[in-house]
């Protein structure tokens, strides 16, 4: 128990001292993760004014905040999570499991059943610290988000997702490269160096033959 308390204290100190945590608090963002999406979008210009965006696993809402600021009043951001999320201006939130048909239908209804320009996913499972447990869980979430993106995106649309390199990654990555014109791997500065997370930025969804 002492070791667990010690590691918890170390995490809290690291979190409190984190420059991105401090910056997010100062600038009014809900999480340090906003700076990951900002950096990705600065480099790749995926989200643009007037676009329709779906943010999966959105709570606490950092990525939705950024997306909403970028698309502006003429754009549309719909966010979804199993967890509750406090309201954001110009962001529609649908609480529920997006893999269930009812939630999926509600998401599409909020988007007026129009194809999406961008799907975002910063989802990750609760980590146990055991790679043989965590990696399959993480890839399962990535595959669920990918399935929705391929169904809901308009031809030419884009998908940004967090992934953890390990078992199952190569097969998934091969599938993504076969469906999009451009696929790039990003490791934003705000990603903690020890984390195995990377972000895959896939743009130019090809219409199915």
Secondary structure, 3 states (H helix, E strand, C coil): CHHHHHHHHHHHHHHHHCHHHHHHHHHCCCCCCHHHHHHHHHHHCCCCCCCEEEEECCCCCHHHHHHHHHHCCCCEEEEEECCCCCCECCEEEEECCCCCHHHHHHHHHHCCCCCEEEEEECCCCCCCCCHHHHHHHHHHHHHHHHHHHHHHEEEEEEEEEEEECCCCHHHHHHHHHHHEEEEEEECCCCCCCCCCEEEEEEEEECCCC
